[in-house]
Amino acid sequence: MPTKRGRKPTGKPRATRATASLPPEVYRTLQDIAKQKKVSVAWVIRDATEKYVEQQWPLLERASQGG
């Protein structure tokens, strides 16, 4: 019997995919960071984006958590 492919359901809503073009030197830096942390470039971008949003709109995070 063939096995199902993909991820197990987590109960969280699926992420929205975004596309961005980056200068080559920025992408190389992201690759270096990812390699150093042993994570994917996508993880580094998500982490940086979450921190940026939290810094720019600190009340947005608290409001979305009901706080």
PDBQT receptor file of N, H, CA, C and O in Angstrom, charges set to zero:
ATOM      1  N   MET A   1       0.847  -1.181   0.000  1.00  0.00    +0.000 N 
ATOM      2  CA  MET A   1       0.000   0.000   0.000  1.00  0.00    +0.000 C 
ATOM      3  C   MET A   1       0.890   1.242   0.000  1.00  0.00    +0.000 C 
ATOM      4  O   MET A   1       1.808   1.337   0.815  1.00  0.00    +0.000 OA
ATOM      5  N   PRO A   2       0.635   2.197  -0.902  1.00  0.00    +0.000 N 
ATOM      6  CA  PRO A   2       1.470   3.400  -0.947  1.00  0.00    +0.000 C 
ATOM      7  C   PRO A   2       1.275   4.253   0.306  1.00  0.00    +0.000 C 
ATOM      8  O   PRO A   2       0.179   4.328   0.861  1.00  0.00    +0.000 OA
ATOM      9  N   THR A   3       2.358   4.889   0.735  1.00  0.00    +0.000 N 
ATOM     10  H   THR A   3       3.249   4.827   0.284  1.00  0.00    +0.000 HD
ATOM     11  CA  THR A   3       2.266   5.764   1.899  1.00  0.00    +0.000 C 
ATOM     12  C   THR A   3       1.905   7.164   1.451  1.00  0.00    +0.000 C 
ATOM     13  O   THR A   3       2.215   7.580   0.335  1.00  0.00    +0.000 OA
ATOM     14  N   LYS A   4       1.242   7.885   2.348  1.00  0.00    +0.000 N 
ATOM     15  H   LYS A   4       0.990   7.547   3.255  1.00  0.00    +0.000 HD
ATOM     16  CA  LYS A   4       0.883   9.276   2.050  1.00  0.00    +0.000 C 
ATOM     17  C   LYS A   4       2.133  10.135   2.144  1.00  0.00    +0.000 C 
ATOM     18  O   LYS A   4       3.009   9.906   2.978  1.00  0.00    +0.000 OA
ATOM     19  N   ARG A   5       2.191  11.108   1.284  1.00  0.00    +0.000 N 
ATOM     20  H   ARG A   5       1.479  11.294   0.606  1.00  0.00    +0.000 HD
ATOM     21  CA  ARG A   5       3.313  12.032   1.301  1.00  0.00    +0.000 C 
ATOM     22  C   ARG A   5       2.866  13.337   1.926  1.00  0.00    +0.000 C 
ATOM     23  O   ARG A   5       1.673  13.634   1.991  1.00  0.00    +0.000 OA
ATOM     24  N   GLY A   6       3.824  14.104   2.380  1.00  0.00    +0.000 N 
ATOM     25  H   GLY A   6       4.793  13.863   2.327  1.00  0.00    +0.000 HD
ATOM     26  CA  GLY A   6       3.518  15.414   2.942  1.00  0.00    +0.000 C 
ATOM     27  C   GLY A   6       3.637  15.406   4.457  1.00  0.00    +0.000 C 
ATOM     28  O   GLY A   6       4.085  14.434   5.064  1.00  0.00    +0.000 OA
ATOM     29  N   ARG A   7       3.230  16.496   5.035  1.00  0.00    +0.000 N 
ATOM     30  H   ARG A   7       2.866  17.286   4.541  1.00  0.00    +0.000 HD
ATOM     31  CA  ARG A   7       3.363  16.674   6.478  1.00  0.00    +0.000 C 
ATOM     32  C   ARG A   7       2.119  16.225   7.206  1.00  0.00    +0.000 C 
ATOM     33  O   ARG A   7       1.021  16.197   6.650  1.00  0.00    +0.000 OA
ATOM     34  N   LYS A   8       2.314  15.876   8.457  1.00  0.00    +0.000 N 
ATOM     35  H   LYS A   8       3.206  15.899   8.909  1.00  0.00    +0.000 HD
ATOM     36  CA  LYS A   8       1.186  15.517   9.303  1.00  0.00    +0.000 C 
ATOM     37  C   LYS A   8       0.439  16.800   9.678  1.00  0.00    +0.000 C 
ATOM     38  O   LYS A   8       1.065  17.847   9.847  1.00  0.00    +0.000 OA
ATOM     39  N   PRO A   9      -0.872  16.732   9.809  1.00  0.00    +0.000 N 
ATOM     40  CA  PRO A   9      -1.628  17.924  10.212  1.00  0.00    +0.000 C 
ATOM     41  C   PRO A   9      -1.189  18.399  11.593  1.00  0.00    +0.000 C 
ATOM     42  O   PRO A   9      -0.991  17.588  12.497  1.00  0.00    +0.000 OA
ATOM     43  N   THR A  10      -1.039  19.715  11.755  1.00  0.00    +0.000 N 
ATOM     44  H   THR A  10      -1.200  20.374  11.020  1.00  0.00    +0.000 HD
ATOM     45  CA  THR A  10      -0.600  20.270  13.037  1.00  0.00    +0.000 C 
ATOM     46  C   THR A  10      -1.724  21.016  13.751  1.00  0.00    +0.000 C 
ATOM     47  O   THR A  10      -1.582  21.387  14.917  1.00  0.00    +0.000 OA
ATOM     48  N   GLY A  11      -2.827  21.234  13.062  1.00  0.00    +0.000 N 
ATOM     49  H   GLY A  11      -2.942  20.932  12.115  1.00  0.00    +0.000 HD
ATOM     50  CA  GLY A  11      -3.902  22.025  13.646  1.00  0.00    +0.000 C 
ATOM     51  C   GLY A  11      -3.725  23.512  13.410  1.00  0.00    +0.000 C 
ATOM     52  O   GLY A  11      -4.635  24.294  13.686  1.00  0.00    +0.000 OA
ATOM     53  N   LYS A  12      -2.574  23.913  12.908  1.00  0.00    +0.000 N 
ATOM     54  H   LYS A  12      -1.835  23.277  12.684  1.00  0.00    +0.000 HD
ATOM     55  CA  LYS A  12      -2.319  25.326  12.610  1.00  0.00    +0.000 C 
ATOM     56  C   LYS A  12      -2.726  25.609  11.172  1.00  0.00    +0.000 C 
ATOM     57  O   LYS A  12      -2.679  24.713  10.329  1.00  0.00    +0.000 OA
ATOM     58  N   PRO A  13      -3.129  26.853  10.879  1.00  0.00    +0.000 N 
ATOM     59  CA  PRO A  13      -3.436  27.185   9.488  1.00  0.00    +0.000 C 
ATOM     60  C   PRO A  13      -2.191  27.076   8.624  1.00  0.00    +0.000 C 
ATOM     61  O   PRO A  13      -1.076  27.310   9.088  1.00  0.00    +0.000 OA
ATOM     62  N   ARG A  14      -2.392  26.720   7.367  1.00  0.00    +0.000 N 
ATOM     63  H   ARG A  14      -3.298  26.530   6.989  1.00  0.00    +0.000 HD
ATOM     64  CA  ARG A  14      -1.263  26.613   6.440  1.00  0.00    +0.000 C 
ATOM     65  C   ARG A  14      -0.631  27.978   6.224  1.00  0.00    +0.000 C 
ATOM     66  O   ARG A  14      -1.316  29.001   6.258  1.00  0.00    +0.000 OA
ATOM     67  N   ALA A  15       0.653  27.991   6.005  1.00  0.00    +0.000 N 
ATOM     68  H   ALA A  15       1.209  27.161   5.978  1.00  0.00    +0.000 HD
ATOM     69  CA  ALA A  15       1.380  29.233   5.767  1.00  0.00    +0.000 C 
ATOM     70  C   ALA A  15       1.074  29.750   4.362  1.00  0.00    +0.000 C 
ATOM     71  O   ALA A  15       0.757  28.973   3.461  1.00  0.00    +0.000 OA
ATOM     72  N   THR A  16       1.170  31.044   4.189  1.00  0.00    +0.000 N 
ATOM     73  H   THR A  16       1.427  31.675   4.921  1.00  0.00    +0.000 HD
ATOM     74  CA  THR A  16       1.021  31.670   2.885  1.00  0.00    +0.000 C 
ATOM     75  C   THR A  16       2.391  31.793   2.257  1.00  0.00    +0.000 C 
ATOM     76  O   THR A  16       3.340  32.229   2.909  1.00  0.00    +0.000 OA
ATOM     77  N   ARG A  17       2.503  31.418   1.005  1.00  0.00    +0.000 N 
ATOM     78  H   ARG A  17       1.733  31.064   0.475  1.00  0.00    +0.000 HD
ATOM     79  CA  ARG A  17       3.784  31.483   0.302  1.00  0.00    +0.000 C 
ATOM     80  C   ARG A  17       3.960  32.882  -0.302  1.00  0.00    +0.000 C 
ATOM     81  O   ARG A  17       3.033  33.437  -0.890  1.00  0.00    +0.000 OA
ATOM     82  N   ALA A  18       5.152  33.434  -0.146  1.00  0.00    +0.000 N 
ATOM     83  H   ALA A  18       5.906  32.983   0.332  1.00  0.00    +0.000 HD
ATOM     84  CA  ALA A  18       5.493  34.730  -0.724  1.00  0.00    +0.000 C 
ATOM     85  C   ALA A  18       6.783  34.582  -1.521  1.00  0.00    +0.000 C 
ATOM     86  O   ALA A  18       7.632  33.751  -1.199  1.00  0.00    +0.000 OA
ATOM     87  N   THR A  19       6.919  35.382  -2.544  1.00  0.00    +0.000 N 
ATOM     88  H   THR A  19       6.229  36.057  -2.806  1.00  0.00    +0.000 HD
ATOM     89  CA  THR A  19       8.119  35.360  -3.375  1.00  0.00    +0.000 C 
ATOM     90  C   THR A  19       8.766  36.735  -3.338  1.00  0.00    +0.000 C 
ATOM     91  O   THR A  19       8.079  37.752  -3.438  1.00  0.00    +0.000 OA
ATOM     92  N   ALA A  20      10.077  36.767  -3.196  1.00  0.00    +0.000 N 
ATOM     93  H   ALA A  20      10.635  35.940  -3.115  1.00  0.00    +0.000 HD
ATOM     94  CA  ALA A  20      10.812  38.027  -3.197  1.00  0.00    +0.000 C 
ATOM     95  C   ALA A  20      12.124  37.837  -3.943  1.00  0.00    +0.000 C 
ATOM     96  O   ALA A  20      12.740  36.774  -3.873  1.00  0.00    +0.000 OA
ATOM     97  N   SER A  21      12.539  38.856  -4.645  1.00  0.00    +0.000 N 
ATOM     98  H   SER A  21      12.039  39.720  -4.701  1.00  0.00    +0.000 HD
ATOM     99  CA  SER A  21      13.842  38.844  -5.316  1.00  0.00    +0.000 C 
ATOM    100  C   SER A  21      14.841  39.560  -4.425  1.00  0.00    +0.000 C 
ATOM    101  O   SER A  21      14.564  40.643  -3.911  1.00  0.00    +0.000 OA
ATOM    102  N   LEU A  22      16.005  38.948  -4.245  1.00  0.00    +0.000 N 
ATOM    103  H   LEU A  22      16.230  38.068  -4.663  1.00  0.00    +0.000 HD
ATOM    104  CA  LEU A  22      17.030  39.507  -3.381  1.00  0.00    +0.000 C 
ATOM    105  C   LEU A  22      18.313  39.716  -4.158  1.00  0.00    +0.000 C 
ATOM    106  O   LEU A  22      18.610  38.958  -5.082  1.00  0.00    +0.000 OA
ATOM    107  N   PRO A  23      19.076  40.731  -3.796  1.00  0.00    +0.000 N 
ATOM    108  CA  PRO A  23      20.388  40.885  -4.418  1.00  0.00    +0.000 C 
ATOM    109  C   PRO A  23      21.246  39.657  -4.085  1.00  0.00    +0.000 C 
ATOM    110  O   PRO A  23      21.125  39.085  -3.002  1.00  0.00    +0.000 OA
ATOM    111  N   PRO A  24      22.107  39.262  -5.019  1.00  0.00    +0.000 N 
ATOM    112  CA  PRO A  24      22.930  38.056  -4.802  1.00  0.00    +0.000 C 
ATOM    113  C   PRO A  24      23.717  38.073  -3.502  1.00  0.00    +0.000 C 
ATOM    114  O   PRO A  24      23.826  37.040  -2.841  1.00  0.00    +0.000 OA
ATOM    115  N   GLU A  25      24.267  39.214  -3.121  1.00  0.00    +0.000 N 
ATOM    116  H   GLU A  25      24.179  40.053  -3.658  1.00  0.00    +0.000 HD
ATOM    117  CA  GLU A  25      25.070  39.264  -1.899  1.00  0.00    +0.000 C 
ATOM    118  C   GLU A  25      24.210  39.057  -0.653  1.00  0.00    +0.000 C 
ATOM    119  O   GLU A  25      24.673  38.464   0.322  1.00  0.00    +0.000 OA
ATOM    120  N   VAL A  26      22.974  39.534  -0.672  1.00  0.00    +0.000 N 
ATOM    121  H   VAL A  26      22.598  40.016  -1.464  1.00  0.00    +0.000 HD
ATOM    122  CA  VAL A  26      22.065  39.315   0.459  1.00  0.00    +0.000 C 
ATOM    123  C   VAL A  26      21.709  37.831   0.545  1.00  0.00    +0.000 C 
ATOM    124  O   VAL A  26      21.703  37.255   1.633  1.00  0.00    +0.000 OA
ATOM    125  N   TYR A  27      21.413  37.215  -0.597  1.00  0.00    +0.000 N 
ATOM    126  H   TYR A  27      21.418  37.683  -1.480  1.00  0.00    +0.000 HD
ATOM    127  CA  TYR A  27      21.071  35.790  -0.593  1.00  0.00    +0.000 C 
ATOM    128  C   TYR A  27      22.249  34.945  -0.110  1.00  0.00    +0.000 C 
ATOM    129  O   TYR A  27      22.061  33.983   0.635  1.00  0.00    +0.000 OA
ATOM    130  N   ARG A  28      23.464  35.303  -0.535  1.00  0.00    +0.000 N 
ATOM    131  H   ARG A  28      23.617  36.084  -1.141  1.00  0.00    +0.000 HD
ATOM    132  CA  ARG A  28      24.648  34.564  -0.068  1.00  0.00    +0.000 C 
ATOM    133  C   ARG A  28      24.799  34.689   1.452  1.00  0.00    +0.000 C 
ATOM    134  O   ARG A  28      25.161  33.726   2.128  1.00  0.00    +0.000 OA
ATOM    135  N   THR A  29      24.521  35.870   1.973  1.00  0.00    +0.000 N 
ATOM    136  H   THR A  29      24.227  36.653   1.424  1.00  0.00    +0.000 HD
ATOM    137  CA  THR A  29      24.592  36.062   3.419  1.00  0.00    +0.000 C 
ATOM    138  C   THR A  29      23.544  35.202   4.127  1.00  0.00    +0.000 C 
ATOM    139  O   THR A  29      23.826  34.600   5.163  1.00  0.00    +0.000 OA
ATOM    140  N   LEU A  30      22.335  35.148   3.564  1.00  0.00    +0.000 N 
ATOM    141  H   LEU A  30      22.105  35.638   2.723  1.00  0.00    +0.000 HD
ATOM    142  CA  LEU A  30      21.288  34.292   4.139  1.00  0.00    +0.000 C 
ATOM    143  C   LEU A  30      21.711  32.825   4.117  1.00  0.00    +0.000 C 
ATOM    144  O   LEU A  30      21.467  32.090   5.074  1.00  0.00    +0.000 OA
ATOM    145  N   GLN A  31      22.346  32.401   3.023  1.00  0.00    +0.000 N 
ATOM    146  H   GLN A  31      22.544  32.998   2.246  1.00  0.00    +0.000 HD
ATOM    147  CA  GLN A  31      22.843  31.027   2.937  1.00  0.00    +0.000 C 
ATOM    148  C   GLN A  31      23.894  30.757   4.012  1.00  0.00    +0.000 C 
ATOM    149  O   GLN A  31      23.893  29.696   4.636  1.00  0.00    +0.000 OA
ATOM    150  N   ASP A  32      24.790  31.720   4.224  1.00  0.00    +0.000 N 
ATOM    151  H   ASP A  32      24.791  32.582   3.717  1.00  0.00    +0.000 HD
ATOM    152  CA  ASP A  32      25.831  31.564   5.250  1.00  0.00    +0.000 C 
ATOM    153  C   ASP A  32      25.209  31.454   6.643  1.00  0.00    +0.000 C 
ATOM    154  O   ASP A  32      25.621  30.615   7.445  1.00  0.00    +0.000 OA
ATOM    155  N   ILE A  33      24.229  32.292   6.926  1.00  0.00    +0.000 N 
ATOM    156  H   ILE A  33      23.895  32.973   6.275  1.00  0.00    +0.000 HD
ATOM    157  CA  ILE A  33      23.547  32.257   8.227  1.00  0.00    +0.000 C 
ATOM    158  C   ILE A  33      22.854  30.912   8.409  1.00  0.00    +0.000 C 
ATOM    159  O   ILE A  33      22.957  30.290   9.466  1.00  0.00    +0.000 OA
ATOM    160  N   ALA A  34      22.147  30.467   7.373  1.00  0.00    +0.000 N 
ATOM    161  H   ALA A  34      22.063  30.972   6.514  1.00  0.00    +0.000 HD
ATOM    162  CA  ALA A  34      21.423  29.200   7.442  1.00  0.00    +0.000 C 
ATOM    163  C   ALA A  34      22.385  28.040   7.680  1.00  0.00    +0.000 C 
ATOM    164  O   ALA A  34      22.107  27.156   8.490  1.00  0.00    +0.000 OA
ATOM    165  N   LYS A  35      23.499  28.042   6.986  1.00  0.00    +0.000 N 
ATOM    166  H   LYS A  35      23.725  28.761   6.328  1.00  0.00    +0.000 HD
ATOM    167  CA  LYS A  35      24.483  26.969   7.153  1.00  0.00    +0.000 C 
ATOM    168  C   LYS A  35      25.039  26.963   8.574  1.00  0.00    +0.000 C 
ATOM    169  O   LYS A  35      25.199  25.908   9.187  1.00  0.00    +0.000 OA
ATOM    170  N   GLN A  36      25.329  28.156   9.085  1.00  0.00    +0.000 N 
ATOM    171  H   GLN A  36      25.199  29.013   8.587  1.00  0.00    +0.000 HD
ATOM    172  CA  GLN A  36      25.880  28.271  10.435  1.00  0.00    +0.000 C 
ATOM    173  C   GLN A  36      24.876  27.768  11.477  1.00  0.00    +0.000 C 
ATOM    174  O   GLN A  36      25.257  27.106  12.442  1.00  0.00    +0.000 OA
ATOM    175  N   LYS A  37      23.597  28.083  11.277  1.00  0.00    +0.000 N 
ATOM    176  H   LYS A  37      23.288  28.621  10.493  1.00  0.00    +0.000 HD
ATOM    177  CA  LYS A  37      22.560  27.676  12.228  1.00  0.00    +0.000 C 
ATOM    178  C   LYS A  37      22.001  26.280  11.955  1.00  0.00    +0.000 C 
ATOM    179  O   LYS A  37      21.226  25.739  12.744  1.00  0.00    +0.000 OA
ATOM    180  N   LYS A  38      22.414  25.706  10.814  1.00  0.00    +0.000 N 
ATOM    181  H   LYS A  38      23.044  26.145  10.174  1.00  0.00    +0.000 HD
ATOM    182  CA  LYS A  38      21.937  24.381  10.395  1.00  0.00    +0.000 C 
ATOM    183  C   LYS A  38      20.419  24.363  10.205  1.00  0.00    +0.000 C 
ATOM    184  O   LYS A  38      19.719  23.464  10.672  1.00  0.00    +0.000 OA
ATOM    185  N   VAL A  39      19.941  25.395   9.499  1.00  0.00    +0.000 N 
ATOM    186  H   VAL A  39      20.510  26.125   9.121  1.00  0.00    +0.000 HD
ATOM    187  CA  VAL A  39      18.525  25.516   9.158  1.00  0.00    +0.000 C 
ATOM    188  C   VAL A  39      18.437  25.903   7.682  1.00  0.00    +0.000 C 
ATOM    189  O   VAL A  39      19.463  26.111   7.034  1.00  0.00    +0.000 OA
ATOM    190  N   SER A  40      17.235  25.999   7.156  1.00  0.00    +0.000 N 
ATOM    191  H   SER A  40      16.401  25.830   7.683  1.00  0.00    +0.000 HD
ATOM    192  CA  SER A  40      17.051  26.394   5.760  1.00  0.00    +0.000 C 
ATOM    193  C   SER A  40      17.073  27.917   5.621  1.00  0.00    +0.000 C 
ATOM    194  O   SER A  40      16.876  28.651   6.589  1.00  0.00    +0.000 OA
ATOM    195  N   VAL A  41      17.316  28.365   4.404  1.00  0.00    +0.000 N 
ATOM    196  H   VAL A  41      17.477  27.769   3.617  1.00  0.00    +0.000 HD
ATOM    197  CA  VAL A  41      17.241  29.800   4.113  1.00  0.00    +0.000 C 
ATOM    198  C   VAL A  41      15.825  30.292   4.401  1.00  0.00    +0.000 C 
ATOM    199  O   VAL A  41      15.648  31.394   4.921  1.00  0.00    +0.000 OA
ATOM    200  N   ALA A  42      14.824  29.491   4.070  1.00  0.00    +0.000 N 
ATOM    201  H   ALA A  42      14.968  28.596   3.648  1.00  0.00    +0.000 HD
ATOM    202  CA  ALA A  42      13.427  29.879   4.341  1.00  0.00    +0.000 C 
ATOM    203  C   ALA A  42      13.219  30.130   5.832  1.00  0.00    +0.000 C 
ATOM    204  O   ALA A  42      12.524  31.072   6.213  1.00  0.00    +0.000 OA
ATOM    205  N   TRP A  43      13.815  29.295   6.673  1.00  0.00    +0.000 N 
ATOM    206  H   TRP A  43      14.379  28.529   6.364  1.00  0.00    +0.000 HD
ATOM    207  CA  TRP A  43      13.681  29.472   8.123  1.00  0.00    +0.000 C 
ATOM    208  C   TRP A  43      14.287  30.810   8.547  1.00  0.00    +0.000 C 
ATOM    209  O   TRP A  43      13.701  31.534   9.351  1.00  0.00    +0.000 OA
ATOM    210  N   VAL A  44      15.460  31.132   8.004  1.00  0.00    +0.000 N 
ATOM    211  H   VAL A  44      15.936  30.544   7.352  1.00  0.00    +0.000 HD
ATOM    212  CA  VAL A  44      16.124  32.395   8.343  1.00  0.00    +0.000 C 
ATOM    213  C   VAL A  44      15.241  33.577   7.931  1.00  0.00    +0.000 C 
ATOM    214  O   VAL A  44      15.097  34.542   8.683  1.00  0.00    +0.000 OA
ATOM    215  N   ILE A  45      14.657  33.498   6.746  1.00  0.00    +0.000 N 
ATOM    216  H   ILE A  45      14.774  32.714   6.135  1.00  0.00    +0.000 HD
ATOM    217  CA  ILE A  45      13.792  34.583   6.257  1.00  0.00    +0.000 C 
ATOM    218  C   ILE A  45      12.547  34.704   7.135  1.00  0.00    +0.000 C 
ATOM    219  O   ILE A  45      12.156  35.812   7.501  1.00  0.00    +0.000 OA
ATOM    220  N   ARG A  46      11.917  33.569   7.478  1.00  0.00    +0.000 N 
ATOM    221  H   ARG A  46      12.234  32.669   7.180  1.00  0.00    +0.000 HD
ATOM    222  CA  ARG A  46      10.733  33.618   8.352  1.00  0.00    +0.000 C 
ATOM    223  C   ARG A  46      11.081  34.222   9.702  1.00  0.00    +0.000 C 
ATOM    224  O   ARG A  46      10.347  35.067  10.213  1.00  0.00    +0.000 OA
ATOM    225  N   ASP A  47      12.203  33.791  10.285  1.00  0.00    +0.000 N 
ATOM    226  H   ASP A  47      12.800  33.105   9.869  1.00  0.00    +0.000 HD
ATOM    227  CA  ASP A  47      12.624  34.297  11.585  1.00  0.00    +0.000 C 
ATOM    228  C   ASP A  47      12.860  35.808  11.534  1.00  0.00    +0.000 C 
ATOM    229  O   ASP A  47      12.401  36.548  12.404  1.00  0.00    +0.000 OA
ATOM    230  N   ALA A  48      13.576  36.251  10.510  1.00  0.00    +0.000 N 
ATOM    231  H   ALA A  48      13.949  35.650   9.803  1.00  0.00    +0.000 HD
ATOM    232  CA  ALA A  48      13.867  37.685  10.376  1.00  0.00    +0.000 C 
ATOM    233  C   ALA A  48      12.587  38.483  10.148  1.00  0.00    +0.000 C 
ATOM    234  O   ALA A  48      12.429  39.577  10.688  1.00  0.00    +0.000 OA
ATOM    235  N   THR A  49      11.681  37.939   9.354  1.00  0.00    +0.000 N 
ATOM    236  H   THR A  49      11.809  37.050   8.915  1.00  0.00    +0.000 HD
ATOM    237  CA  THR A  49      10.430  38.635   9.057  1.00  0.00    +0.000 C 
ATOM    238  C   THR A  49       9.580  38.772  10.313  1.00  0.00    +0.000 C 
ATOM    239  O   THR A  49       9.033  39.842  10.582  1.00  0.00    +0.000 OA
ATOM    240  N   GLU A  50       9.469  37.698  11.077  1.00  0.00    +0.000 N 
ATOM    241  H   GLU A  50       9.913  36.830  10.859  1.00  0.00    +0.000 HD
ATOM    242  CA  GLU A  50       8.691  37.749  12.319  1.00  0.00    +0.000 C 
ATOM    243  C   GLU A  50       9.266  38.784  13.281  1.00  0.00    +0.000 C 
ATOM    244  O   GLU A  50       8.520  39.534  13.910  1.00  0.00    +0.000 OA
ATOM    245  N   LYS A  51      10.587  38.822  13.395  1.00  0.00    +0.000 N 
ATOM    246  H   LYS A  51      11.193  38.212  12.884  1.00  0.00    +0.000 HD
ATOM    247  CA  LYS A  51      11.222  39.798  14.289  1.00  0.00    +0.000 C 
ATOM    248  C   LYS A  51      11.001  41.221  13.787  1.00  0.00    +0.000 C 
ATOM    249  O   LYS A  51      10.766  42.127  14.586  1.00  0.00    +0.000 OA
ATOM    250  N   TYR A  52      11.074  41.429  12.476  1.00  0.00    +0.000 N 
ATOM    251  H   TYR A  52      11.264  40.693  11.827  1.00  0.00    +0.000 HD
ATOM    252  CA  TYR A  52      10.854  42.751  11.898  1.00  0.00    +0.000 C 
ATOM    253  C   TYR A  52       9.432  43.235  12.180  1.00  0.00    +0.000 C 
ATOM    254  O   TYR A  52       9.232  44.368  12.619  1.00  0.00    +0.000 OA
ATOM    255  N   VAL A  53       8.456  42.379  11.929  1.00  0.00    +0.000 N 
ATOM    256  H   VAL A  53       8.618  41.459  11.573  1.00  0.00    +0.000 HD
ATOM    257  CA  VAL A  53       7.062  42.759  12.162  1.00  0.00    +0.000 C 
ATOM    258  C   VAL A  53       6.832  43.066  13.637  1.00  0.00    +0.000 C 
ATOM    259  O   VAL A  53       6.169  44.048  13.973  1.00  0.00    +0.000 OA
ATOM    260  N   GLU A  54       7.378  42.227  14.519  1.00  0.00    +0.000 N 
ATOM    261  H   GLU A  54       7.916  41.429  14.246  1.00  0.00    +0.000 HD
ATOM    262  CA  GLU A  54       7.220  42.450  15.955  1.00  0.00    +0.000 C 
ATOM    263  C   GLU A  54       7.834  43.787  16.379  1.00  0.00    +0.000 C 
ATOM    264  O   GLU A  54       7.284  44.487  17.229  1.00  0.00    +0.000 OA
ATOM    265  N   GLN A  55       8.978  44.134  15.780  1.00  0.00    +0.000 N 
ATOM    266  H   GLN A  55       9.424  43.565  15.090  1.00  0.00    +0.000 HD
ATOM    267  CA  GLN A  55       9.650  45.386  16.115  1.00  0.00    +0.000 C 
ATOM    268  C   GLN A  55       8.892  46.598  15.576  1.00  0.00    +0.000 C 
ATOM    269  O   GLN A  55       8.803  47.622  16.253  1.00  0.00    +0.000 OA
ATOM    270  N   GLN A  56       8.350  46.491  14.378  1.00  0.00    +0.000 N 
ATOM    271  H   GLN A  56       8.422  45.659  13.828  1.00  0.00    +0.000 HD
ATOM    272  CA  GLN A  56       7.653  47.610  13.757  1.00  0.00    +0.000 C 
ATOM    273  C   GLN A  56       6.254  47.827  14.335  1.00  0.00    +0.000 C 
ATOM    274  O   GLN A  56       5.810  48.966  14.481  1.00  0.00    +0.000 OA
ATOM    275  N   TRP A  57       5.569  46.743  14.659  1.00  0.00    +0.000 N 
ATOM    276  H   TRP A  57       5.931  45.818  14.540  1.00  0.00    +0.000 HD
ATOM    277  CA  TRP A  57       4.203  46.808  15.173  1.00  0.00    +0.000 C 
ATOM    278  C   TRP A  57       4.072  45.925  16.408  1.00  0.00    +0.000 C 
ATOM    279  O   TRP A  57       3.435  44.874  16.347  1.00  0.00    +0.000 OA
ATOM    280  N   PRO A  58       4.664  46.335  17.527  1.00  0.00    +0.000 N 
ATOM    281  CA  PRO A  58       4.671  45.478  18.713  1.00  0.00    +0.000 C 
ATOM    282  C   PRO A  58       3.279  45.161  19.257  1.00  0.00    +0.000 C 
ATOM    283  O   PRO A  58       3.080  44.091  19.831  1.00  0.00    +0.000 OA
ATOM    284  N   LEU A  59       2.323  46.054  19.093  1.00  0.00    +0.000 N 
ATOM    285  H   LEU A  59       2.485  46.924  18.626  1.00  0.00    +0.000 HD
ATOM    286  CA  LEU A  59       0.984  45.794  19.617  1.00  0.00    +0.000 C 
ATOM    287  C   LEU A  59       0.237  44.776  18.776  1.00  0.00    +0.000 C 
ATOM    288  O   LEU A  59      -0.669  44.113  19.279  1.00  0.00    +0.000 OA
ATOM    289  N   LEU A  60       0.592  44.638  17.519  1.00  0.00    +0.000 N 
ATOM    290  H   LEU A  60       1.328  45.177  17.110  1.00  0.00    +0.000 HD
ATOM    291  CA  LEU A  60      -0.075  43.677  16.643  1.00  0.00    +0.000 C 
ATOM    292  C   LEU A  60       0.079  42.266  17.186  1.00  0.00    +0.000 C 
ATOM    293  O   LEU A  60      -0.889  41.506  17.200  1.00  0.00    +0.000 OA
ATOM    294  N   GLU A  61       1.271  41.900  17.632  1.00  0.00    +0.000 N 
ATOM    295  H   GLU A  61       2.057  42.518  17.620  1.00  0.00    +0.000 HD
ATOM    296  CA  GLU A  61       1.521  40.559  18.170  1.00  0.00    +0.000 C 
ATOM    297  C   GLU A  61       0.699  40.326  19.429  1.00  0.00    +0.000 C 
ATOM    298  O   GLU A  61       0.083  39.271  19.581  1.00  0.00    +0.000 OA
ATOM    299  N   ARG A  62       0.685  41.292  20.326  1.00  0.00    +0.000 N 
ATOM    300  H   ARG A  62       1.185  42.149  20.203  1.00  0.00    +0.000 HD
ATOM    301  CA  ARG A  62      -0.071  41.127  21.564  1.00  0.00    +0.000 C 
ATOM    302  C   ARG A  62      -1.568  41.073  21.312  1.00  0.00    +0.000 C 
ATOM    303  O   ARG A  62      -2.278  40.297  21.952  1.00  0.00    +0.000 OA
ATOM    304  N   ALA A  63      -2.052  41.886  20.388  1.00  0.00    +0.000 N 
ATOM    305  H   ALA A  63      -1.475  42.516  19.868  1.00  0.00    +0.000 HD
ATOM    306  CA  ALA A  63      -3.483  41.905  20.081  1.00  0.00    +0.000 C 
ATOM    307  C   ALA A  63      -3.931  40.587  19.463  1.00  0.00    +0.000 C 
ATOM    308  O   ALA A  63      -5.022  40.102  19.766  1.00  0.00    +0.000 OA
ATOM    309  N   SER A  64      -3.097  39.998  18.596  1.00  0.00    +0.000 N 
ATOM    310  H   SER A  64      -2.211  40.391  18.351  1.00  0.00    +0.000 HD
ATOM    311  CA  SER A  64      -3.465  38.742  17.967  1.00  0.00    +0.000 C 
ATOM    312  C   SER A  64      -3.455  37.578  18.935  1.00  0.00    +0.000 C 
ATOM    313  O   SER A  64      -4.039  36.532  18.652  1.00  0.00    +0.000 OA
ATOM    314  N   GLN A  65      -2.791  37.746  20.084  1.00  0.00    +0.000 N 
ATOM    315  H   GLN A  65      -2.316  38.595  20.314  1.00  0.00    +0.000 HD
ATOM    316  CA  GLN A  65      -2.739  36.689  21.094  1.00  0.00    +0.000 C 
ATOM    317  C   GLN A  65      -3.782  36.923  22.181  1.00  0.00    +0.000 C 
ATOM    318  O   GLN A  65      -3.864  36.174  23.155  1.00  0.00    +0.000 OA
ATOM    319  N   GLY A  66      -4.577  37.976  21.997  1.00  0.00    +0.000 N 
ATOM    320  H   GLY A  66      -4.511  38.584  21.206  1.00  0.00    +0.000 HD
ATOM    321  CA  GLY A  66      -5.624  38.253  22.979  1.00  0.00    +0.000 C 
ATOM    322  C   GLY A  66      -5.123  38.960  24.218  1.00  0.00    +0.000 C 
ATOM    323  O   GLY A  66      -5.784  38.924  25.255  1.00  0.00    +0.000 OA
ATOM    324  N   GLY A  67      -3.933  39.624  24.132  1.00  0.00    +0.000 N 
ATOM    325  H   GLY A  67      -3.396  39.653  23.289  1.00  0.00    +0.000 HD
ATOM    326  CA  GLY A  67      -3.331  40.249  25.300  1.00  0.00    +0.000 C 
ATOM    327  C   GLY A  67      -3.394  41.686  25.325  1.00  0.00    +0.000 C 
ATOM    328  O   GLY A  67      -2.912  42.308  26.272  1.00  0.00    +0.000 OA
TER     329      GLY A  67
